[in-house]
């Protein structure tokens, strides 16, 4: 009876270790896809978790092999029950602590990805706003240029000139074209 309980506990621990290993692999893949400054920190933590997990696996393997030899004796004498339970509880506590650390790291990675998406969306929004503002400025510039041409057109139609003479208008037009050329360079 005691050995059955031990076997069940060892199976549970083994399943927990396998789950933890799977989580570490997933976190490793996610961490490698992040920016270098974040990635370095997370990979260092993952190495620590992998080391802890390997230590737990070694301890589990050692205890499993040691306890398999004592199974018959433990059933008869019930001598190792307290020791096996305390070791199992100790291992379970360490495994739970490692799993908790893995979950916290996973949450931090998710939060980092969420922040990255929000930043990207904000950047796209800013670029769209800037594009719209540029279009508005270009339209305003074209409108002003057309308005400056109106007195000259009026002069051609009526023979009368109001405001600037043809030389001034040509000079302004030349300056505007230079400004446009300069803007195009930027």
N, C-alpha and C positions, 0 to 999 in steps of 0.2 A: 504494500500500500504506500509506504513512504517513498519507495523508488518511483512509483508511478507519478507521484506528485512532483518529484525532482525532475523526472523526464519531461513532464508537462511544463515546468518552469523553464527548463533549458530550451525547450522548443519555443516558448514565448520570447525568451531572451534572444534566441537565434533569429526569430522573425523580426523582432525590434531592431537588431543589428542590421539585418538585410534592408529593412525600411530606411534606417538612418543612412546606409551606404547609398541607396538609391537617391535619397534627398541630397546628399553631398554631391553626387554626380550631376544632378539637375542644376544645383546651385553653381557648380563649376562651369557648366555650359553657359548659364546666364551671365555669370561674372565675366567670362571671357569676351562677351559681346559688348561690354560697357566701355566707357572712355578710360584711357590709360591710368589717370590719377585715381579713379574709383576702383578700377580693376585691380590695381596693385594691392590696395588695402584689403579688398574682399578675398583675393587669392591667398594672401597671407593668413587670413582667418580660416579659410578653407583648409589650408595645410595643417593648421592647428587642430581643426575638427577631424581631419583624416587621421592624424596621429593619435588623437584620443580614441577614435573608433577602432583603429588597428590594435591599440592597447587593450581595449575592451574585448575585441575578437580573440586576441591571444589568451587573455584571462579566461574567457568563456571556453575556449578549446582546452586549455589546461585543466580547468575544473571538470569539464565534461569527461575527459579521458580518465582523470583521477577518480571521479565518482563512479564511472562505469565498472572499475575494478572492485569498488567497495559496495556495490549494489546489494549483493547477497548478504554480506556481513551487516550492512545497515538495516536491512529488513529484519534480520534476526536479533540484532543487539540494539537497534535504534540509537546507537551511540553518536553518530555523526549528524543527527537531525538538526540540532541547534546550530552547529557550525555551517552546515550547508545552507540553512535558511538565512543566517546572517550574511554569508558571502553572496547569496542570491539577492538579498535585499540591498546590499552594498552595490552590487553590479547594476541592479535595477535603478537605484538612485543615480548612479553615474550615467547610465544610459538615458534616463529621463532628463538629466541636466544637459547632456549633449544634444538630445532631441530638441529641447527648449532653445538652446543656442542656435541650432540649425533653423528652427522656425523664426526666431528673431532676425537672423541674417536674411532669410527669405523675405520677410516683411520689409526689411530695409531695401532690398533689391527692388521689390515691387514699388515702394515709395519713390525710389530713384528713377525708375522707368516712368512713373506717373509725372514726376516733375519734369523729366526730359520731354515728354509729349506736350505738356502744358507750355513749356518754353518754346518748343517748335511751333505750336499753334499761334502763340503770341508773335513770334517772328514773322510768320506768314501774314498775319493781320497787319502788322506794321508795314511790311512791304506793299501790301495792297493799298493801304492808306497813302503811302508815299507816292505810289503810282497814280492814284486819283488826284492827289495834290499837284503832281507834275503836269498831268493832263489839263487841270484847271489853269495852271500858270501859263502853259503854252497857248491855251485858248484865249486867255486874257491878253497875252502878248500880241497875238494875231489881231484881236479886236482893236487894240490901241493902234497898231500899225495901220489898219484899215481906216480908222478915224483920222489919222494924220494925213492920209491921202485924199480925204473928202474935199478940203478947200482947193486943192490942185485940180481935181476933176471939175469942180464947180467953175473954175477959171476957164477950163477948156470948153465947157458948154456955153457959158455966158459971155465970155470975153472979158469978164470983170474978175479981178482977183481980190479976195479978201484975206487979210492976214499975211502970210509969208509969201515971198516971191519964189520963183521957180528954183533959183540957185539955193535958197535955204532949204527947200523941200528936198532937193537932190542930196544936199549935204546930210540932212537928217536920215534919209533913206540909206545912204552909204554907211553912216554910223550904226544904224540898226542892223544892217547886214553884217558888219564887223562884230557886233555883239552876238548875233546868232552864230557866227563862225566860232567865236570864243566859247560859247555855250556848248557847241557840238564837240569841241575838243575835250570837255569835261564830261 
